[in-house]
Amino acid sequence: MTLPHLPVLTGRDAAAADEVAVLLRGAAPLGVAFSGGVDSSLLLALAVRALGAEQVVAVLGVSPSLAADERAGAHEVAAFIGARVVEVATYEGESAAYRANGPDRCFHCKDELFTRISDEVAAEHGLAAVAYGENADDARRPDRPGSRAATEHRVLRPLADAGLDKAAVRRLARALGLPSADKPAAPCLASRIPHFEEVSPAKLGQIERAEKALRGLGFGDCRVRHHGEVARVELPAEDIARAASGELREAVLNAVRAAGFRMVAVDLAGIQSGAFTLPLVSATGGGRHG
């Protein structure tokens, strides 16, 4: 199906989109677990392309771990694609296992989301299936316990099954002109808290305020790791010197302190995906379900 407001795909992009369409055959009406990130945005666009907008609903989980800016951005992307959005409140924070923040925290979060979709969205919208945006690279990583929740809830992962890795996802998103095509990865706010330190709304609020302030200073890709009174700021390598020099240094310091931290450190290692989880699952041999 061709959407008049989206560019027509050609060559390998068209072939990849067609493969996803084949995987979604018989899945309508389809619910897409949607965050507004590039993976779920591409999945939503390809699902609408394959099944039609009236047969797809984007399901956005809302909780203290979702930053307000991310929530608003998700609605903007869905509107661009032409997809309906259903928000569902999730209550992972009421789970002691989630708050305990072990390496399996993402399992408890995704399990809550998929349970809420099953209980509150599937019947109302007559969903035949639910899909989420795992890509082929993430499917090979050992620090993605949320994948186990998807398996247990029989959630589809058509991007991964079609062999679309991160580079292919970005390429296709750009080809479709999606607003999130070049959006930096934005894991949930809870991922900024070291494992085995409790996840709480207060900590999540601090992180959200600090990161929003840094984005306001021009740091589009940033993560603020919560170490009690210390905020460890991760930035792309090219932004580290800029953050620590001149007047901007004082602005960064004041912005993060205003979020409730007493001390501010800029990590010379830069942005680190899986910084807290990978060392633990590698040490324990926990695999992707660790």
C-alpha positions as CSV (number, residue, x, y, z in Angstrom):
1,M,0.0,0.0,0.0
2,T,1.3,3.5,-0.9
3,L,0.6,6.3,1.5
4,P,0.3,9.6,-0.4
5,H,2.1,11.7,2.2
6,L,5.1,9.3,2.4
7,P,7.8,8.9,-0.3
8,V,7.6,5.8,-2.5
9,L,10.3,3.3,-1.6
10,T,12.5,1.8,-4.2
11,G,15.2,-0.9,-4.5
12,R,16.4,-2.6,-1.4
13,D,14.2,-0.2,0.8
14,A,11.1,-1.4,-1.0
15,A,12.2,-5.0,-0.7
16,A,12.8,-4.6,3.1
17,A,9.4,-2.9,3.5
18,D,7.7,-5.7,1.5
19,E,9.4,-8.3,3.7
20,V,8.0,-6.7,6.8
21,A,4.6,-6.5,5.1
22,V,4.7,-10.3,4.5
23,L,5.5,-10.8,8.2
24,L,2.5,-8.7,9.2
25,R,0.1,-10.6,6.9
26,G,-2.9,-11.7,8.9
27,A,-2.0,-9.5,11.9
28,A,-4.7,-6.8,11.4
29,P,-5.9,-5.1,13.4
30,L,-2.4,-4.6,14.8
31,G,-1.3,-2.8,17.9
32,V,2.2,-1.4,17.8
33,A,4.0,-0.8,21.1
34,F,5.2,2.7,20.3
35,S,7.6,5.1,21.9
36,G,8.4,7.6,19.2
37,G,11.9,6.3,18.8
38,V,13.3,5.4,15.4
39,D,12.6,1.7,15.7
40,S,9.0,1.8,16.7
41,S,8.4,4.8,14.4
42,L,9.6,2.8,11.4
43,L,7.6,-0.2,12.4
44,L,4.5,1.9,12.8
45,A,5.0,3.5,9.4
46,L,5.6,0.1,7.7
47,A,2.6,-1.3,9.4
48,V,0.4,1.5,8.2
49,R,1.9,1.1,4.8
50,A,1.1,-2.6,4.7
51,L,-2.2,-2.8,6.5
52,G,-3.8,0.7,6.2
53,A,-4.1,3.4,8.9
54,E,-7.5,2.1,10.0
55,Q,-6.0,-1.3,10.8
56,V,-3.2,-0.1,13.0
57,V,-3.1,1.6,16.4
58,A,0.0,3.0,18.1
59,V,0.0,2.1,21.9
60,L,2.0,4.5,24.0
61,G,2.8,3.4,27.6
62,V,2.8,6.3,30.0
63,S,4.5,6.3,33.4
64,P,7.1,8.3,35.4
65,S,9.8,6.6,33.4
66,L,8.6,8.4,30.2
67,A,9.9,11.9,29.8
68,A,7.2,14.5,28.9
69,D,9.2,15.6,25.9
70,E,9.4,12.0,24.7
71,R,5.6,11.6,25.1
72,A,4.9,14.8,23.1
73,G,7.4,13.8,20.4
74,A,5.8,10.4,20.0
75,H,2.4,12.0,19.3
76,E,4.0,14.3,16.7
77,V,5.6,11.3,14.9
78,A,2.4,9.3,14.9
79,A,0.5,12.3,13.5
80,F,3.0,12.6,10.7
81,I,2.5,8.9,9.9
82,G,-1.2,9.2,10.2
83,A,-1.7,6.6,12.9
84,R,-4.0,6.7,15.8
85,V,-2.4,6.8,19.3
86,V,-3.9,5.1,22.4
87,E,-2.2,5.9,25.6
88,V,-2.2,3.3,28.3
89,A,-1.0,4.0,31.9
90,T,1.5,1.5,33.1
91,Y,2.3,0.8,36.8
92,E,5.7,-0.9,36.7
93,G,6.7,1.4,39.7
94,E,4.3,-0.6,41.9
95,S,6.3,-3.8,41.2
96,A,8.9,-4.5,43.9
97,A,11.0,-6.4,41.3
98,Y,11.0,-3.4,39.0
99,R,11.9,-1.0,41.8
100,A,14.7,-3.3,42.9
101,N,16.3,-2.5,39.6
102,G,18.2,-5.7,38.8
103,P,19.5,-6.4,35.3
104,D,16.1,-7.8,34.5
105,R,14.3,-4.5,35.2
106,C,13.3,-4.1,31.5
107,F,11.5,-7.4,31.7
108,H,9.2,-6.2,34.4
109,C,8.6,-2.9,32.5
110,K,7.8,-4.6,29.2
111,D,5.8,-7.3,31.0
112,E,3.6,-4.6,32.5
113,L,3.2,-2.8,29.2
114,F,2.2,-5.9,27.2
115,T,-0.1,-7.0,30.0
116,R,-1.9,-3.6,30.0
117,I,-2.2,-3.8,26.2
118,S,-3.7,-7.3,26.5
119,D,-6.1,-6.3,29.3
120,E,-7.1,-2.7,28.2
121,V,-6.4,-2.2,24.5
122,A,-6.7,-5.5,22.6
123,A,-10.4,-6.2,23.2
124,E,-11.5,-2.6,22.8
125,H,-9.7,-2.3,19.4
126,G,-10.2,-5.9,18.3
127,L,-6.4,-6.4,18.0
128,A,-5.4,-9.6,16.3
129,A,-1.7,-9.1,17.2
130,V,0.8,-6.8,18.9
131,A,4.2,-5.9,17.6
132,Y,7.2,-4.0,18.9
133,G,10.3,-2.4,17.3
134,E,13.1,-4.8,18.2
135,N,15.7,-4.6,15.4
136,A,18.2,-7.3,14.4
137,D,21.1,-5.7,16.3
138,D,19.2,-5.6,19.5
139,A,18.0,-9.1,19.1
140,R,21.7,-10.2,19.3
141,R,22.5,-8.2,22.4
142,P,22.7,-9.9,25.8
143,D,21.2,-6.9,27.7
144,R,17.7,-6.9,26.4
145,P,15.5,-8.8,29.0
146,G,12.5,-7.0,27.6
147,S,12.7,-9.4,24.7
148,R,11.7,-12.3,27.0
149,A,8.6,-10.4,28.0
150,A,7.8,-10.0,24.3
151,T,8.2,-13.8,23.7
152,E,6.0,-14.6,26.7
153,H,3.3,-12.3,25.4
154,R,3.6,-13.6,21.8
155,V,4.5,-10.1,20.6
156,L,5.7,-9.9,17.0
157,R,9.1,-8.4,16.2
158,P,9.0,-8.0,12.4
159,L,12.0,-5.6,12.0
160,A,14.3,-8.2,13.6
161,D,12.7,-11.1,11.8
162,A,13.2,-9.2,8.5
163,G,16.9,-8.8,9.4
164,L,16.7,-5.0,9.7
165,D,19.7,-3.8,11.8
166,K,20.1,-0.3,13.2
167,A,21.7,1.0,10.0
168,A,18.9,-0.4,7.9
169,V,16.3,1.1,10.3
170,R,17.8,4.5,10.0
171,R,18.1,4.2,6.2
172,L,14.5,3.3,5.8
173,A,13.3,5.9,8.3
174,R,15.2,8.6,6.3
175,A,13.8,7.3,3.0
176,L,10.3,7.7,4.4
177,G,11.1,11.2,5.8
178,L,10.1,10.2,9.3
179,P,10.7,13.0,11.9
180,S,12.5,10.6,14.2
181,A,14.9,9.3,11.5
182,D,17.9,10.9,13.1
183,K,16.6,11.0,16.7
184,P,19.2,9.8,19.2
185,A,18.4,6.7,21.1
186,A,16.4,7.5,24.2
187,P,16.1,4.6,26.6
188,C,13.7,5.1,29.5
189,L,14.7,7.3,32.4
190,A,15.1,4.3,34.7
191,S,18.1,3.1,32.6
192,R,20.0,6.1,34.1
193,I,19.9,4.5,37.7
194,P,22.6,2.0,38.6
195,H,21.3,-1.5,39.0
196,F,20.3,-2.6,42.6
197,E,19.7,1.1,43.5
198,E,15.9,1.6,43.8
199,V,14.0,3.2,41.0
200,S,11.8,6.0,42.4
201,P,9.6,8.8,40.9
202,A,11.9,11.3,42.7
203,K,15.0,10.1,40.9
204,L,13.2,9.8,37.6
205,G,12.1,13.4,38.0
206,Q,15.6,14.6,38.7
207,I,17.0,12.9,35.6
208,E,14.2,14.2,33.4
209,R,14.7,17.8,34.6
210,A,18.5,17.6,34.2
211,E,18.3,16.1,30.7
212,K,15.7,18.6,29.6
213,A,17.9,21.5,30.8
214,L,20.9,20.1,28.9
215,R,18.9,19.8,25.7
216,G,17.9,23.4,26.2
217,L,21.6,24.3,26.2
218,G,22.1,22.6,22.8
219,F,23.1,19.1,23.9
220,G,20.6,17.1,21.8
221,D,22.0,13.7,22.8
222,C,22.7,13.3,26.5
223,R,22.2,11.0,29.4
224,V,22.4,11.9,33.1
225,R,23.3,8.9,35.2
226,H,22.0,9.1,38.8
227,H,24.6,8.4,41.4
228,G,23.0,9.9,44.5
229,E,24.1,13.4,44.9
230,V,26.3,13.1,41.8
231,A,25.1,13.4,38.3
232,R,27.3,11.7,35.7
233,V,26.7,13.4,32.4
234,E,27.2,11.4,29.2
235,L,27.6,13.3,26.0
236,P,28.8,12.4,22.5
237,A,32.6,12.7,22.3
238,E,32.5,15.9,20.2
239,D,30.4,17.7,22.9
240,I,32.5,16.9,25.9
241,A,35.1,19.7,25.5
242,R,32.3,22.2,24.7
243,A,30.4,21.3,27.9
244,A,33.5,21.8,30.1
245,S,34.8,25.0,28.7
246,G,33.9,28.7,28.9
247,E,30.5,30.1,29.9
248,L,28.8,26.9,28.9
249,R,30.6,25.0,31.7
250,E,28.9,27.2,34.3
251,A,25.5,26.8,32.5
252,V,25.8,23.0,32.5
253,L,26.8,23.0,36.2
254,N,23.9,25.3,37.2
255,A,21.4,23.4,35.0
256,V,22.1,20.0,36.5
257,R,22.4,21.3,40.0
258,A,18.9,22.9,39.6
259,A,17.5,19.4,39.0
260,G,18.6,18.4,42.5
261,F,22.1,17.1,42.2
262,R,24.9,18.5,44.3
263,M,27.9,17.5,42.1
264,V,28.2,17.2,38.4
265,A,30.7,15.1,36.5
266,V,31.1,14.8,32.7
267,D,32.1,11.3,31.7
268,L,35.1,11.2,29.4
269,A,33.9,7.9,27.9
270,G,30.9,9.7,26.3
271,I,27.5,8.1,25.6
272,Q,27.5,4.4,26.6
273,S,24.6,2.2,25.7
274,G,24.0,-0.5,28.2
275,A,26.6,1.0,30.6
276,F,25.0,-0.5,33.7
277,T,23.5,-3.7,32.3
278,L,26.1,-5.2,29.9
279,P,28.8,-5.7,32.6
280,L,26.4,-7.6,34.8
281,V,24.9,-9.9,32.2
282,S,28.4,-10.6,30.7
283,A,29.7,-11.5,34.1
284,T,26.8,-13.8,35.0
285,G,26.4,-15.3,31.6
286,G,22.7,-14.3,31.8
287,G,22.3,-14.0,28.1
288,R,19.6,-11.8,26.5
289,H,17.2,-12.7,29.2
290,G,19.5,-11.6,32.1
